[in-house]
């Protein structure tokens, strides 16, 4: 077989492989962080596959969500410690009563109920 035909067949096989991998989004998705999940989710056109992706992400991160929801005082204390250390390192005075963590928990709770 000529080298052009071999290259063409190889290119075709790679294209088919890439297409098949793209069709199986749940197996190939990276669920390690929200940014990679959102990238995969938005690049999946089929609504059924999107639901599967969302369900898989929820299953994998439900334990973390439950921990955060059940331990708001622990998370708040850790946030305050981190904020104090960062302020001390930068030479700034820490702000009082930061409501960002509460807003984060409310956002997580709302998005989790939307997925279900």
Secondary structure, DSSP 8 states (H G I E B T S, - for coil): --HHHHHHHHHHHHHHHHHHHHH-HHHH---SSHHHHHHHHHT---HHHHHHHHHHHHHHHHHHHHHHHH-HHHHHHHHHHHHHHHHHHHT----S---HHHHHHHHHHHHHHHH-
